[in-house]
Amino acid sequence: MNNVPSRFTAYDKEKTDRYGRTLAYVWLKNGDMFNESLVKKGLAREKYFSPNGKYRDTFVNAQDEAKKR
């Protein structure tokens, strides 16, 4: 993911998970959310871990779209 030309990143209520991994939302220079594009392509799945649900609906919709393909 370090080679992805990010525009900016944002965090939800927690910046790391219980294993110390960074939890972030990444937007590309073209304005697309990288996380959402992975879900839309079927390369990732929506999984909600409370309390980090800022974009939960976005990911659920993206996953539904991926399932239709």
Steps between C-alpha positions, in 0.01 A plus 500: 500500500800733535517533119143629473504874425276611785343838521424477869412258776246524780432301812185390677459485877795262541827536308616142556343160554576267789799363307654844451410526130416846368135556416464777245288614210703598193393735221688505173594808300194451278272523807410130516514322834756220463330285765166522321654414163649179644157395627328590169749282312442208735856520634384580854185451703307728729550406862382722782701519819348733755551789551650562154199535273534843343478363143318176572209578266746586222669162534172308526380664177833431329482135603144470370620645170786249484261210562289605200796461264 
